[in-house]
Amino acid sequence: MDHVFLFENLDLYRLAVAVCRRIRGLSWPSGTTHLRDQATRAADSVVLNIAEGWGRGHRTPAGRNHLRIALGSAGEVFAVVDILGLGDPLVTELRRIGAMLGKLTGPAR
């Protein structure tokens, strides 16, 4: 039997992977290499931290910390999308990711 990771079928994870792939496939305006690199790293971080957070137990302190990091990285991707005016559907999807991560990590402190 093949191993299935607990996060694989989460809507949150699948959406984060889709956004990450779309960020990687964008045609970036000239002079924005620094933003492309930042957005790509942050989008990767969202996916990787969701996977690690869920793998460590999303209700444990370590798991929640990784999910908080994913939330911060999603905000970073959002900011780049906002700066460049890339708009929907990325904005909507990033807000959805933020809402899901916000519910998982609890109220802001």
DRENPA-3360 file (N, C-alpha, C; in nm, 2 decimals, always signed):
BEGIN
1 = MDHVFLFE = +0.08/-0.12/+0.00/+0.00/+0.00/+0.00/+0.09/+0.12/+0.00 ~ +0.05/+0.22/-0.08/+0.12/+0.35/-0.08/+0.09/+0.44/+0.03 ~ +0.19/+0.51/+0.08/+0.16/+0.60/+0.19/+0.09/+0.73/+0.14 ~ +0.00/+0.78/+0.21/-0.07/+0.90/+0.17/-0.05/+1.00/+0.29 ~ +0.00/+1.11/+0.25/+0.03/+1.22/+0.35/-0.11/+1.28/+0.39 ~ -0.12/+1.31/+0.52/-0.25/+1.37/+0.57/-0.29/+1.50/+0.50 ~ -0.19/+1.57/+0.45/-0.22/+1.70/+0.39/-0.26/+1.70/+0.25 ~ -0.23/+1.59/+0.18/-0.25/+1.58/+0.04/-0.38/+1.62/-0.02;
9 = NLDLYRLA = -0.49/+1.58/+0.05/-0.62/+1.61/+0.00/-0.69/+1.73/+0.06 ~ -0.61/+1.81/+0.14/-0.67/+1.93/+0.20/-0.69/+2.03/+0.09 ~ -0.81/+2.09/+0.09/-0.84/+2.20/+0.00/-0.73/+2.31/+0.01 ~ -0.69/+2.34/+0.13/-0.58/+2.44/+0.16/-0.46/+2.41/+0.08 ~ -0.41/+2.29/+0.10/-0.29/+2.24/+0.03/-0.30/+2.25/-0.12 ~ -0.41/+2.19/-0.17/-0.43/+2.18/-0.32/-0.43/+2.32/-0.38 ~ -0.50/+2.42/-0.31/-0.51/+2.56/-0.35/-0.37/+2.62/-0.35 ~ -0.30/+2.60/-0.24/-0.16/+2.66/-0.23/-0.07/+2.61/-0.34;
17 = VAVCRRIR = -0.08/+2.48/-0.37/+0.00/+2.43/-0.48/-0.04/+2.49/-0.62 ~ -0.17/+2.50/-0.64/-0.21/+2.57/-0.77/-0.17/+2.71/-0.78 ~ -0.17/+2.79/-0.67/-0.13/+2.93/-0.67/+0.03/+2.93/-0.69 ~ +0.10/+2.84/-0.63/+0.24/+2.83/-0.64/+0.28/+2.81/-0.79 ~ +0.21/+2.71/-0.85/+0.24/+2.68/-0.99/+0.21/+2.80/-1.08 ~ +0.10/+2.87/-1.05/+0.06/+2.98/-1.13/+0.16/+3.10/-1.12 ~ +0.21/+3.12/-1.00/+0.31/+3.22/-0.97/+0.44/+3.19/-1.05 ~ +0.48/+3.07/-1.06/+0.60/+3.03/-1.13/+0.58/+3.04/-1.28;
25 = GLSWPSGT = +0.45/+3.03/-1.33/+0.43/+3.04/-1.47/+0.39/+3.18/-1.52 ~ +0.39/+3.28/-1.44/+0.35/+3.41/-1.48/+0.46/+3.47/-1.57 ~ +0.42/+3.56/-1.66/+0.51/+3.64/-1.74/+0.53/+3.77/-1.66 ~ +0.65/+3.79/-1.61/+0.68/+3.90/-1.52/+0.73/+4.02/-1.60 ~ +0.68/+4.14/-1.57/+0.73/+4.26/-1.64/+0.88/+4.28/-1.62 ~ +0.93/+4.35/-1.72/+1.08/+4.38/-1.71/+1.11/+4.46/-1.59 ~ +1.22/+4.43/-1.53/+1.26/+4.51/-1.41/+1.20/+4.46/-1.28 ~ +1.14/+4.34/-1.28/+1.07/+4.29/-1.16/+1.13/+4.16/-1.12;
33 = THLRDQAT = +1.25/+4.13/-1.16/+1.31/+4.00/-1.12/+1.32/+3.98/-0.97 ~ +1.35/+4.09/-0.90/+1.35/+4.08/-0.75/+1.21/+4.04/-0.69 ~ +1.11/+4.09/-0.75/+0.97/+4.06/-0.70/+0.94/+3.91/-0.74 ~ +0.97/+3.87/-0.86/+0.95/+3.74/-0.91/+1.02/+3.64/-0.81 ~ +1.14/+3.66/-0.78/+1.22/+3.57/-0.69/+1.15/+3.57/-0.56 ~ +1.12/+3.68/-0.50/+1.05/+3.69/-0.37/+0.92/+3.62/-0.37 ~ +0.84/+3.64/-0.47/+0.71/+3.58/-0.48/+0.72/+3.43/-0.49 ~ +0.81/+3.38/-0.57/+0.83/+3.24/-0.60/+0.88/+3.17/-0.47;
41 = RAADSVVL = +0.97/+3.23/-0.40/+1.02/+3.17/-0.27/+0.91/+3.17/-0.17 ~ +0.83/+3.28/-0.16/+0.72/+3.29/-0.06/+0.61/+3.19/-0.10 ~ +0.58/+3.17/-0.23/+0.48/+3.07/-0.27/+0.52/+2.93/-0.24 ~ +0.65/+2.90/-0.26/+0.70/+2.77/-0.22/+0.69/+2.75/-0.07 ~ +0.72/+2.86/+0.01/+0.72/+2.85/+0.15/+0.57/+2.82/+0.20 ~ +0.47/+2.88/+0.14/+0.34/+2.85/+0.18/+0.31/+2.70/+0.17 ~ +0.34/+2.64/+0.06/+0.31/+2.50/+0.03/+0.39/+2.41/+0.13 ~ +0.52/+2.44/+0.14/+0.61/+2.36/+0.22/+0.58/+2.37/+0.37;
49 = NIAEGWGR = +0.54/+2.49/+0.42/+0.50/+2.50/+0.56/+0.37/+2.44/+0.59 ~ +0.28/+2.44/+0.50/+0.15/+2.37/+0.52/+0.18/+2.22/+0.54 ~ +0.26/+2.17/+0.45/+0.29/+2.02/+0.46/+0.36/+1.99/+0.59 ~ +0.46/+2.07/+0.63/+0.53/+2.04/+0.75/+0.45/+2.07/+0.87 ~ +0.37/+2.17/+0.87/+0.28/+2.20/+0.98/+0.18/+2.09/+1.01 ~ +0.12/+2.04/+0.90/+0.02/+1.93/+0.91/+0.09/+1.80/+0.95 ~ +0.21/+1.78/+0.90/+0.29/+1.66/+0.93/+0.33/+1.66/+1.08 ~ +0.35/+1.77/+1.14/+0.39/+1.78/+1.28/+0.27/+1.78/+1.37;
57 = GHRTPAGR = +0.15/+1.78/+1.31/+0.03/+1.79/+1.39/-0.02/+1.94/+1.40 ~ -0.12/+1.97/+1.32/-0.16/+2.11/+1.30/-0.21/+2.17/+1.43 ~ -0.24/+2.09/+1.53/-0.28/+2.15/+1.66/-0.17/+2.16/+1.76 ~ -0.05/+2.11/+1.73/+0.06/+2.12/+1.82/+0.13/+2.26/+1.81 ~ +0.20/+2.30/+1.91/+0.27/+2.43/+1.89/+0.36/+2.43/+1.77 ~ +0.44/+2.33/+1.74/+0.53/+2.33/+1.63/+0.45/+2.33/+1.50 ~ +0.34/+2.26/+1.49/+0.26/+2.25/+1.37/+0.19/+2.39/+1.34 ~ +0.14/+2.45/+1.45/+0.08/+2.58/+1.44/+0.18/+2.69/+1.40;
65 = NHLRIALG = +0.30/+2.68/+1.44/+0.41/+2.77/+1.41/+0.43/+2.76/+1.26 ~ +0.44/+2.64/+1.20/+0.46/+2.63/+1.06/+0.34/+2.69/+0.98 ~ +0.22/+2.67/+1.03/+0.10/+2.73/+0.96/+0.11/+2.88/+0.97 ~ +0.16/+2.93/+1.08/+0.17/+3.08/+1.09/+0.27/+3.13/+0.99 ~ +0.38/+3.06/+0.97/+0.48/+3.10/+0.88/+0.42/+3.09/+0.74 ~ +0.34/+2.99/+0.71/+0.27/+2.98/+0.58/+0.18/+3.10/+0.56 ~ +0.11/+3.14/+0.66/+0.02/+3.26/+0.65/+0.10/+3.39/+0.62 ~ +0.22/+3.41/+0.69/+0.30/+3.52/+0.66/+0.35/+3.52/+0.51;
73 = SAGEVFAV = +0.39/+3.40/+0.47/+0.44/+3.39/+0.33/+0.33/+3.41/+0.23 ~ +0.20/+3.37/+0.26/+0.09/+3.40/+0.17/+0.07/+3.55/+0.16 ~ +0.08/+3.62/+0.27/+0.07/+3.76/+0.27/+0.18/+3.83/+0.19 ~ +0.30/+3.77/+0.19/+0.41/+3.82/+0.11/+0.38/+3.80/-0.04 ~ +0.32/+3.69/-0.08/+0.29/+3.67/-0.22/+0.18/+3.77/-0.26 ~ +0.08/+3.78/-0.17/-0.03/+3.88/-0.20/+0.02/+4.02/-0.22 ~ +0.12/+4.06/-0.14/+0.18/+4.19/-0.16/+0.24/+4.21/-0.30 ~ +0.31/+4.11/-0.34/+0.38/+4.12/-0.47/+0.27/+4.13/-0.58;
81 = VDILGLGD = +0.17/+4.04/-0.57/+0.06/+4.04/-0.67/-0.01/+4.18/-0.67 ~ -0.03/+4.24/-0.55/-0.09/+4.37/-0.54/+0.00/+4.48/-0.60 ~ +0.13/+4.48/-0.57/+0.23/+4.57/-0.63/+0.22/+4.57/-0.78 ~ +0.21/+4.46/-0.84/+0.22/+4.44/-0.98/+0.08/+4.45/-1.05 ~ -0.03/+4.46/-0.96/-0.16/+4.47/-1.01/-0.21/+4.35/-1.09 ~ -0.17/+4.23/-1.05/-0.21/+4.11/-1.12/-0.35/+4.07/-1.10 ~ -0.41/+4.12/-0.99/-0.56/+4.10/-0.97/-0.61/+3.96/-0.96 ~ -0.74/+3.95/-0.98/-0.80/+3.82/-0.97/-0.75/+3.73/-1.08;
89 = PLVTELRR = -0.75/+3.60/-1.07/-0.80/+3.52/-0.95/-0.70/+3.50/-0.84 ~ -0.58/+3.54/-0.86/-0.47/+3.52/-0.76/-0.51/+3.59/-0.63 ~ -0.56/+3.71/-0.64/-0.60/+3.79/-0.51/-0.70/+3.71/-0.44 ~ -0.80/+3.66/-0.50/-0.91/+3.59/-0.44/-0.86/+3.46/-0.38 ~ -0.77/+3.39/-0.45/-0.72/+3.26/-0.40/-0.63/+3.28/-0.28 ~ -0.54/+3.39/-0.29/-0.46/+3.41/-0.18/-0.53/+3.46/-0.05 ~ -0.64/+3.53/-0.07/-0.73/+3.57/+0.04/-0.79/+3.44/+0.10 ~ -0.83/+3.35/+0.02/-0.89/+3.23/+0.06/-0.79/+3.14/+0.14;
97 = IGAMLGKL = -0.67/+3.14/+0.09/-0.56/+3.07/+0.16/-0.54/+3.14/+0.30 ~ -0.53/+3.27/+0.30/-0.51/+3.34/+0.42/-0.63/+3.32/+0.52 ~ -0.75/+3.31/+0.48/-0.86/+3.29/+0.56/-0.85/+3.15/+0.63 ~ -0.82/+3.05/+0.55/-0.81/+2.91/+0.60/-0.70/+2.90/+0.70 ~ -0.58/+2.96/+0.67/-0.47/+2.95/+0.76/-0.50/+3.03/+0.89 ~ -0.57/+3.14/+0.87/-0.61/+3.22/+0.99/-0.69/+3.15/+1.09 ~ -0.79/+3.07/+1.03/-0.87/+2.99/+1.12/-0.79/+2.88/+1.19 ~ -0.70/+2.82/+1.12/-0.62/+2.71/+1.17/-0.52/+2.76/+1.28;
105 = TGPAR = -0.47/+2.88/+1.27/-0.37/+2.93/+1.36/-0.43/+3.01/+1.48 ~ -0.56/+3.04/+1.47/-0.62/+3.11/+1.58/-0.61/+3.26/+1.57 ~ -0.66/+3.33/+1.67/-0.66/+3.48/+1.66/-0.52/+3.54/+1.66 ~ -0.50/+3.65/+1.60/-0.37/+3.72/+1.60/-0.34/+3.77/+1.74 ~ -0.21/+3.77/+1.77/-0.17/+3.82/+1.90/-0.10/+3.95/+1.90;
% end
